[in-house]
Amino acid sequence: MDIRTQPLAAPPVAIHRADYVPPSWTVPDIALDFDLDPVRTQVTGRLSVVRQGAGPLRLDGDALVAETVTVDGTPAEWAMEGGQLVIDLVGDAHVVEISVTIAPEANTQLMGLYASDGLLCTQCEAEGFRRIMFFPDRPDVLARYSVRMTADRARYPVLLSNGDHVGSGTLPDGRHYAEWRDPFPKPSYLFALVAGDLAVNRDSFVTGSGKIVELGIWVRAGDLARTDHAMHALKTAMAWDERAYGREYDLGVFNIVAVSDFNFGAMENKGLNIFNSRYILADPDTATDLDYDAIATVVAHEYFHNWSGNRVTCRDWFQLSLKEGFTVFRDQQYSADQGSAAVKRIEDVRVLRAAQFPEDGGPLAHPIRPNSYIEISNFYTATIYNKGAEVIRMLHTMLGEAAFRAGSDLYFDRHDGTAATCEDFIVAMEDASGRDLSRFRLWYSQAGTPRVHAALDHDAPGGRARLRLQQAVPATPGQPHKQAMPMPLRIALFGELSGTKLLPEQTVIFDGAHQEILFEGIGERPMLSINRGFSAPVTIESDRSAAELAFLSAHDDDPFARYEAMQQLMVDTLVEDVATGTADHAAVIAAVKATLADPGLEPAFVAEAVTLPSEAYLGDQMLVVDPQAVTRAWDRLRRALGETLIADWRGTHAGMAAAGHAYTSAGKGMRRLRGVALGYIVASGVEDGPALAAAHFAAADNMTDRQTGLSALAMTASAQRDAAFAAFHARYADNGLVLDKWFQTQALAPRDDTIDVVERLATHPDFVLTNPNRLRSLVGAFAINQRAFHDASGRGYRFLGDMVVTMDRLNPQTAAKLVPPLGRWSRFEPVRSGMMRAELERVLATPGLSKDVFEQVSKSLG
């Protein structure tokens, strides 16, 4: 059976939120029997169906052929209509039994049941279950699942599914079986199954009520030693969720399985989480500090879904941010509690600005609760996740900790065991707090990043200051006119002479196109600190001078605002340099020097503050982007910082060397700052820069330092660079996750010849196109490397277009996620804009294009 994407007979039809109707039939119980084999798996499903509306029973299927269909034990009459198996039933309750055969090894889409490096595993979110069994594959149909798996015992000694293990045994001919039952009704997207030869790291957790939960992380035997960090993260997250949200785990077992081939980071299937192995496996030799942090965050995120996603799920896929935005906010809170809250907030905002702000300002902009989609997998976006989290954070800020917790408790209690909506969440917050949030609902229905202009006037004789705020929400596709959005803005004023806060911080709820705030008792000239802690996901525009920004970068007592002042100072300088080529770097250099010299700042914060904003973010500040001009300005400032402060960078690099590989907040911060210093030393052009980077690489006793050295060398054209990459590959040739770093580091290198390197790497024997991690490490990384991707020849655009077309035949979901860098074509200067658009048109003209890629490309073209 060919399970690849079939040619589209006509443009796909959009699904609209306004057209939602409840299901005509529910399935309270389903029993699945799997006879597992990588080439030919037989699946029999026994569905207890109950009528709750008019019409026939419609069961979704994708690339399935029904071999037998019975109703109440009798062969049934049925028909296929548009991918649905339709049975015209009389009566209100029946048992429908269906048998199908599927081919896991041929499933390159990695949706449904597929093979990965000798394992059989599943991915069913959002609509993968219909590739396993005919079923009403929608999140508002919740069923209790019973599963029996039969397989060759030698090949698949471990058989796992959702819920509790209720039986197992041996069979003739070297086969065995296992039975699992999940007592909690769940939607089909949370179904999971794994079969394979796996080792387990076992542990247990005692809940607040005294229940013992058996924990297991299942991996290849050779990877077992690299699972301790993930297990520690799991137990820490379980304890945190009880403490912070009062949520206790409900089953007696919680299993995680790591697989090599996975479209996402991880999946929160009830009681059996399936993870991309990159978010489970770690030791100092193979994982960086960022990897360790990501593992802790993703493990926590998927565990937190047990309540914010599983026990309370989504009514339909338009409500996706109900579970994802809320859970991202919860994992951000958790991560902030585990280390530096200030640095964590900076990291979260940096990700938002890098991924979501461009999305909000481009052709793929959509609200956190979309109104329509063609393919739901295209809406697993930074808007749904990251902006969704910021919307929840604003609620937390506006309501306060106690009222927000009361609201979340009410939401969980009121909707436990149901499929809820974003409106249900807001209503729970209103009912618990007594606040009217009707205006706040605009954040769910309007796309676009609000722009807030702030102007502060000082009346010295009168001792007053007046802050004038103006708000505009830009037009986005389908939404040309917007209402002003209510937002919490944390604000403080600092005295120019005293350097101290003039009044206590206040939170202003800015809800209108214009607003004025009057401050009394302001004798000295005030400096404005606004959107402290990034209290609202907006762009602030102000007329603060370089001197004011430098002042705030040294005196603001809010870590994020201090960081923001430095970043804005750098952005303003770079924008001027792009325009004139003659910007004065003195203010930035002085501010960076002062930050490096401040003994009261933690190294991790210093590293963030002194790092230049990315070239891509700099381009986002411009109406029309000229990548070459951006690169020239960025290189000039980076080199000036390196050259002028070379002694400071050398001192910092030497002074941070004692960190070693201790995974602590202090150790991580020292390694991070040491790496930033090394980058500036190499960028300065000093003769011994490559040698110093090579020594850093060679002496490393952990992957963080090793990759730092490799990344610094990647900027150079030196013999040390080539030797280091060869040594790195030789050392980790058998470790796929580390080889991903080898590809990624070269794809991200800020060099003029990166496009040549990337094209060669695409033909490298270790480049495995069907593995999403490897594809992202090369192609995905290259596409966010602004100077390389936007090479004047247009080869970068052609390379990405070729990859989209090739991948679409294998894995449409992954292919579609490669499209957005081309989709920003209208932001660039005319020559590049024309080449990018032409590439999108070429992709759109490809015969047999999947609906995943069709939607992304057609919307990008406008």
N, C-alpha and C positions, 0 to 999 in steps of 0.2 A: 504494500500500500504506500502510495506517495503522499507523505504528510506535509510536504512543502506547500508554500502559498500557491494557490491556484490563480490563474489569470482573472482579472476583474472584467466581468462582462459589461459593467456600467459603473460610473462613479459611485462610490459607497454612499449610503444614506446616513445622515446625521441622526443621532438620538437626542431627544430634548427632555430636559428636566420637567417641563410643564406637562409632558405627556404621561407622567407616571400614573400607573394604576396598580392596585394590589394584585398579587397573584391569584388566579382562579383556582389553583390547586396548591395545597401545601403537602409536605412530605414529613410527617412527624418522625418516621423511622426509616432507615435504609441499612440493609445488610449487603456487604460487598465481599465477594469471594474471588481472590486473585490466584491464578496458576501462573507463577512468575517465570519468565524466560526473556532474555534480552532481545531475541529475534521475534518471538511470538508469545505474547502474554494473553491469556484468556481471562476475561473479567465477566462475572455475572453479578448483576445488581438486582436486589429484591426491594422494591420501593412500596411502602405503605402510603397511599395517597388519599387525601381528604379534600372534598370540594369545599370551597368557600366563595365561589362566584360562578358566573355563567361561562359556558364555553368548553371546548374539549381540553384534554390534558395535552400540554405542549412541553416537550422535553428537548433541551438544547443539546446539540451534538456538533463536533468539529472533527472532520477526518475520521469519523466512526462509521462502521457498517453494522447494523443490527442483524445478528445471525438468527436469533430466536426472540420472540416477544410473546409473553403470555399475560393474561389478566385473570386473576383468581384461579390459576392453574390451567387455563384453557387458551390455546393459540388464539391470538388476537388479530383483528384487522387494523392495519395502521398505514400511515403514509408519511412521506418526507416532504416538508414544505419549507423551503429556504433554510435548510440546515436543522430544522426541528422535526423530531419524530412526534407525530400527532395521532392520538387515539381518541376517538369519539366515545366517551364513556357515559353510561346511564347509571344513575345512582350517585351516592355521596361518598362512598369509601370503597377502595379496592386495593389489591396487592398486584403490582405490575412487576414482572420479572423479565429482564433483558440480558442477553449475552452478546458480547462484542470481543473482537480480537484486535490488539494493538501491537505496534512494533517499536519498543523503546529505543533500540540502537539506531533507528532511522530518524529519531526525533531530534533534529538539529535546532528546533525552536526553543528547546529547553522549557517547554510548557506542557503540563500534563504529566504523564509518566515517561521518564527518559533515562538513558544510561549515562553515567559519568565515571570514567576511570574505574570500571569494574563494578560500580554500584548501580542499583536501580533506585531512583528517587523521584519525588514529585515536586512540582510548583504549580499551584492552582490559582493564586491571585494574579489577575483579577478573574479571568474567564478560562482557566486551564482545566477545571474539572470536567468540562464538556468534551475534553479530549481523552477522558478516561471512561466516562459513563454518560449515557443520556440522562439528563436531569434538568429541572428548572434552575439553571445556573445563575442565580441572582442572590444578592446578599440578604434579602428579606424572606428567604425560605430557609428556616432553621430546622435541622434534623438531628436526631440521635444516631450515631454511626456505630455499627458493629462490623468488624473487619476480620476476615480469615485470609491468611497468606500461606501458600504452599510453594516450596522452592527446593532446588537442589541444596542439600545441607552443606556440602563441601564448598560450593561456590557462594552461597548466601547463608552463612551460619547465623547471622543476626537479622531478625525480622521485626521491624518497629512500625507502630502506627500511633494514632492519637489515643489519649485517655489511659485506661488501666489495662495491664496485661492480664487476661483472664484464662488463658490456656495455651498449651503447646504440646508437641509430641512428635515421635518419629513415625515415618511411613516407609513402605517398601521401596526398593530401588534407590536407596541413599537420599530419600527426600524427607522433608519435615514440614511442620506447620506451626503457625502461631496465631493466636486470636486476641484481638484488642477490642475494647468497648469504651466509648466516650459517653459518660452519663449526661454531659451538658449539650443541649441542642446548639448546633453551630451551622453557619452558612457553608456552602460547598467550597468556597475559596480557602477555608481553613483546614480542609482535609489534607492529610500527609501520610506518606508511606516511604520507608527506606528499607532496602534489603542489600546486604553485602557482608564482606569480611572485615569487621571492624573491632577495634579495641576500645575500651571504655575507661574513662577517669570517673570513678564513683565518689560521691560524697553525700552529705545529707544536710538538711536545714530544718530547724525546729521553729515553727511559726509562733506567733504571739499567743495563740490559744493552746499551744503544746503539741500540735500535730507534727509528725515527722514526715518530711518530704524527701524522697529518694531522688538524688540528682545524678545525671549521667551525661558526660560529653563524649560522643562517639566519633572516632577518627581512625585513620590508618594506623597500624601498630607502630610504624616508624615515627609518627607524629605525636604520639601520646605524651611525650615529655614536654611538649610545647602547649599544653592545654591548661596548666595551672593558673595562669593569669586570667583566662576566661572563667574558670571555675570560681576564683576569688571575686571577680566582677559580678558573677551571677548571685552569689551569696550576699554580697554587699548591696546589690540592687534590691533583693528580696527584703532585706532588713530596712532599707531606706523607704521602700514603698509602704511598708507597714507604719513606719514612723511619720512620714510626710503626708500620706494620703489615707492611712487606715485601711489599706488594701492587703488582704491576706491571700496567699495562694490556696487554691481550692482542691486540686487533685493530690493524690499520694505520690505522684512521680512527675518529674520534669526532665525531659531529654532534649539534648541538642546534638545534631549531626552536622559535621563539616563536609562539604562536597566541593570538588574542584571546578565544576562548570555550573555557573549560576548567573542568571540575568541581573539579580539584585544583590543587595548586601546581605540580607537575611529575611526570613519569613517566620511570622509569629504563630504558626499552626498550633492549635490547642494541645499543650502538653508535649509536642514534638516539634521544636523549632528546627528549621533547616537553614544552615548558614553557608554563605560563601566562605571557604576556608581562610581567606585573608582576614576575616573578622573573628577567627578563633585561635589561630596558631601564632605563638610568639615565644621567642627567647632572645636574649641580648645579642646573639650572633646574627640573627636573621630578621629581627623586627626593630624598627625605629621607635623613638618615643611617640611619634604621631601614630604609628601602628598600635602601640599599647593603648594609647588614649582612645583610638577609634574602636578597638575591641571592647573596652570597658563601656563606651557609649552605646555601641550597637547591641551588645548583650543586654544592657539595661533597657534600651528602647524596646527590644522584642519582648523582654519579660514584662515590662509595663503594659504592653498591649493586652496582657491577659485580662485586664479590666477595661482599659481604654481602647477597645477594638474587638475583643473576643466576648467577654461577658456582656458588654454593650457594643453592638456592631452597627453597621451602616444600613439604613433603609435601602439606599441605592448608591451607585458609584458617584453621583454628583455630591454626595456627602462625604467624600473621601477624606477631606481635611478634618472632619469630625474626629476621626481616629488618628490620623497622621499628624496634623498640626498640634493637637492636644498632647500626643505622646512625644513629639519632638520637644515641646516645651518642658514636659516632665523629665526627659533625659537631659536637657540642658540644665535644669535645676539640680539634678543628681550630680552631673559632672562638675558643676560649680561648687557643690558641697565637698567634692573629693579633693580639690586642689585650690588653685587661685581663681576666685570668682571673677576678679577683674580681667585676668588674661582670658578666661573662658568667654566672657562677654565680648571681648575684642575679637576672638576667633569666630564666634557666632555671627557677628556683624560683618566680618570680612567675607565669610562664606555667602551671606545674604547679598552683599553688594556685588560679589563676583558672579553669582549665578542667577539670583532672583531679580535684581534691579534691571539687568539687561533684558530679561524675559518680560518684565512689566513694561519696558519701553520699546518692545519690538512687535513683530506681526503675530507672535504666539501668545500675547498677553491675554490673561483670563482671570476672572475673580477666583478667590479661594473656594468658592462654590460655583463651578461652571454652570452654564445654562445649556450647553450642548456639547457633544463629542461624536466623532466617528469611530475612534478606537480608544477605549478607556486607558490602555497602557500608556498612551501619550500624555496622560494627565497625572502621571506620577512625577510631578515637577517640583522645582524649587518654590514655586508659588504655593502649591498645596502643602508642602512640608514646612519650608522655612518661613515664608510669610504667614502661613497658618499659625506657626508657633508664635510669631510676633503679635498676631491678633490676640491670641490667648494671653500673652504676656501683658498686653495693654489692659485686658480685663482684670488681670491680677493687680496691676498698678492702680487702676481706677477704683476697684472694690476694696483693696487691702487684703492682707493675708487671711484674716479670720473669715471674712465674708466669702472670699474665693473658695476656701476650703469647705465652708458650709454649702456653697453652690455645687462643688464637685461631689460632695457626699450625697446631696439630694439627687443629682443627675444619675449617679451610679445606683442608688437605691430605687429611684423611680423607674429606671429603664433596664434594670438587670434582666438579662435573658431575652431582650428584644432588639429589634433593628430600629435605631433612632435616627434623628435628623439634626442638622446644625441648629435649627430652630429650637429643638428640644433642649439642647445644651444652654442656649441663651435664656430660655424661659426658666430653667432651673437656677441660673445665676440671678435672674430678676426676682424669682420667688424667695430665694434665700437671703438676698441682700436688701430687698425693698427698693431697688433702683430701677428706673425706667431706661432700658437699653434699646429702645426702638430706633434711635438715630445710629447707634453703634452697629446695627445690622448692615449698614452700608458697606462695612468692610467685607462682608460676605458676598455682596452683589456687584461691587464696582472694582474693576481692574485699575492698574496704574499706580505709580508711586507719587503721593502728594508732594508738592514743592511748597515749602514754607519760607517766606521771606521775613526776616527779622531785622528791625531797625531800632536801635536804642538811642534816645536823646537824653541829654543831661541838662537840667536847669540848676546850675551851681548856686546862684543866689537863693533860690527857693528850696534847695536841698531835695529836689525830686528827680526821678528818672522815669521816662515813659518808654515802654516797649510796645512797638507797633508790629502786629503780626498780620500777614496776608497769606492766604492759602489758594492754591490752584491744583486741580487734579487733571493731568493731561488726557487728551482724547486717546482712546485705544480702539482696536478693531471692534466694531459693533456698538461702541459706546462713545459717541462724539461729544456728548455733554454730560458733565458730572456734577453731583452735589458735593459741597464741602464735607469733609470727613471729621468726625469727632476724634480727638487724639489727646493723650496725656503728654504734656511737655514739662519735664523737670527743669527748673530754671534757678540760677543763682547769679549774684553779682559780686565781683571782686574789685577791691579798691586798687587803682593804679599805683598809688604811693605806698599804701600799707601792705599790699599783696595779700590781704586777708578778705574773708567773706564778709560782705557788708550787711547782709540779711540772711536769715535761715533759708535754706532751699525750700522752694514751693513747687507744687505740681499744679500746673494750669491746664484745665480741660479746654482746649481750643476747638470750638465747635461752630465754625462759621467761616465766611470768606475773609472777614476782618475782625480784629479784636485788639483792644488796647489794655495794657496793664500798667498801673501807676504804682511806683515805689516811693515811699516817703523816707525822709531822714538820710538821704544820700548826699553827704557833703563832698566827698572826693569823686573824681571822675571814675565811673564804673566800667568794668569790663564784663561783657555778657558771656555767661556759660549756659548753653541751651541744649535741650535734648540730652541731658546728662543720663548716663547709663544707656543711651539710645532707647529712650522711653517710648518712642514711636518710630515705625519704619518709614521715615520720610527723608527727603533731601532738604537740608537747611541751607538757605541762601542768605548771606549777611554781608555787610560792608566792613567787616572787621579787617583791620590792616595787618600787614606782616608783623609789625611790632606788637599788636594786640594778641595775635595768635602765638607769637613767641613767648609773650608774657604768660598766657594761659597754659602753654606747654610746660612752664616751669612752676606755676603757682596753683593751678586748679587742684582741688582736693578730691574731685571725682576722677578715678583712674581712666574711665572711658573718655570723659571730656578732655582730659589732659592728652591722651593719645590722639583724640580727634583733632585737637588744635594743632598738634605736630603734623598730622596727615594733611590737614587743610593747608597749612603753610607750605608743605611740599607740593601739593596739587596746584596751588596758586602760582608757585614759582615755575613749575613745569609747564602749565598752560601758557604762561607768559613767554616762556622759552620757545614753545611750539610756534607761537604767533610771531615772535620777533627774532629769536635766535640769540638774544643778548640779555637774558634775565640775570639779575644779580643773585648769586647763590649765598651771599654772606649771611643772611638771616637764618637760612636753613642750617648752614654749617655751624653757626653759633649755638642754635637750639639743640642740635644733635650733640655737640660737644658738652653742653651743660647737662643734658640728660645722661650721657655716659659718665659724667663726673659726680652725679647725685648719689651719695651712698645710701639714701633712704629708699631707693627704688629696687624692687626685686628684678633679678636678671631677665626673667621671662618677659616682664613688662617692658624693660629697656629694649630687648630684642624686637618686640612688636613696634615700639614707638619709633625706632631709628631705621626701620625697614621702609624703603620707598614703596609708595602705592604702585600696583602693577601697571604695565603698559596698557592692558585692556581696560582697567578702571580709569586710567587717565583719558583714554579715548572716549569713555562714556560721558566725560564732562564736556564734550565738544559736539556741536551741531553736525559737523562733517569731519570724519576722521581721516587723517592722512597718516597711515602707519609709519612711513619713513620719517616724517617730522616728529612723531611721538618718540620713535626709537632714538633719534638724534638727541632730543632734549633729555630723555631718560638716561642715556649713556653719559651725557655731559655732566649732569648733576651727580650721578653715581661716581664717576671718575673724580669729580671735584671733591666729593666727600671723602673718597679713598685717599687721594693725594694730600689734601690739606690736613686730615686727621690721622695720617698714617701712624704716627707715634701712639695715638690713642687706640687705634685698632690693634696694633701689635701688642700693646700692654693688655688690652682686653683679652686677646686671643691667648696670650701666655697665662694671664691671671685666672682664666676659667678652666685650665687644663686638669684640675684636680677632680673634676666631677666623676670621671670613670663611667661605669654603667649603672649606678644606683638609680632605680626607678622611683624617684621622689620628686616633689615639686621643685625643691632646690636644685637637684641634679639635672632635671629636665631644663630648667631655666638657664643653668650655666652652659649646658651643651648647646642650647639654642643660641644664646648670645655669642658663644665662641664661634659658632658657624656663621653667624651674620658678620662678625669681625673678619673672618677668613674671606668671605665673599668680597668685602670692601677692599681688603688688601690685594686680592687678585685683580679686582676691577681698577685699582689705582694704576696698574701697569708697571709696578716695581719689578725689577729684574728677578728677584728671588721669589716672586709670587707663586709660579708653578711648583717650584721646589718645596715651598712651605706647604702648599696644598697636598703635594705628593707625600710629604712627611706626615702630615695630619692623617692622610688615608692609610699609610703603612703602619702607623703606630696605634690605630684604633683598636680598642678591645670591645667594641659594640657597634651595631649596625648604624646607629644614629651618627656617630663620628665618621664611620667608614663612608656612608653615603654623603655626608657633608663634604668630605674631602673629594669624593668623586664628582659631586655637583660643581664644586669650585673649579676642578680641573676641566670639566666639560665646557667651561667658558673659554678655555685657552686653545691655542694651536701649538701643542708642545709634545715632545716625546713622552713626557711623564703622563700626559693625558691618555695616549694610546696604550701605554704599559698598564696603567691603572684599570682601564676598561677590560683589557685582556685578562688581567689577574682576577678581577671581580667575576668575570664570566667563568673562568676556569674553576674558581672556588665554589661557585654556586650553580654549576651546570645542571645538577640534578634537583634543584629546588625551584619549582615553578614560580612560587610567590616572590622569591628574591630575583629571579630573572625578569619578572615584571618591572622591578625597580631599574634593572639594567637598561631595558627598553625605554622606560619612562624618562630616566635621567637624560638620555640622549635626545629624546623627542622634545624635551623642555629647554634644551640648551639655547641660550641667547647668542647664537652664532649666525653668520650670513650663509653658511653652508648646511644648516640643519635640514633643509628640504632634501638635499642630496643624501644625507645620512639616513633620513627616515625612509626614503624610497629604497635604499639598499637594505635596510632592516626589514622591510616588508617582504623581502625574498629570503630572509635568513631562515635556516632550518628550524630554529626555535620559535619562529613566529607562527602561532597556531590560530588561524582565523576563526575557528569555531569556538574558541575559549573566550568568553566575554572579558575576563580579566586581562588577557593578553592583548585583545583588541583595544580595550580602553587604555592600556599602558602605552601603546604606541600611537594609534590613530586618535584616540580621545585626547591624549596629552598634546600631541602635535597641533590639534585644532584650537587649543587654548593658548598656544605659543604665538602671540600676536605678530611678532616680527617674522617668524618663519612661515606661518600659515598664509600671511598676506604678502609673500614674496612677489615682487613686481611682475614676475613672469606669468603668474597665475597657475603655476604648477601645483601649489598647495590646494587650490580649489579643485583642480582636476583630480588630484590624488584622493581627496575626501569624497568627491562625487563617485569615483570608481569604487571606493570602499562601500559606500552606501548601496550602490547597485549590486555589488557582489554579495554583501551581507544580507540584502533583502531576500535573496533566494534561499538563504540558510536560516536566518533568525531575524524576522521583520521587526520584532520589538527592539532588539539591540541596534539594528540598522537605523530605525527612526530616531534614536537618541543621538545619532551623529549629525543630523540635519541642522539643528539650530545655529551653529557657527556660520553656515552659508546663509541662513535666513535673515541675518542682520545686514544684508547687502545694501539696503537703502541708507545706512548710516555712513557709508564710505565715499571717498572721492570718486568722481565719475568713472575712471578707467577700471578701478577695482570693483566698483559697484556693478558695472556692466558684465565683467567676467564672472562674478559671483552669481548674478541673476541667470546668466546663460547656463551655468552649471546646474542650477536648480531646474531650469527648463529641460535640460538634457535628461536629468533624473526622472522628471515627471513624464517624459515621453517614452520611458522604458516600458516595453510590453510586460504585462503580468505583474505590475507593481502592487505590492501589498497595500491594504487599506491603512496600515500603520504609517508607512512612508508617504503614501498619497496624501494623507491628512496633513502631515508636517510640511511637506513641500508645497502643496496647493495653498495652504494658509500663509506660508512664508512668501509666496509670490504675490499674494493679495488679490 
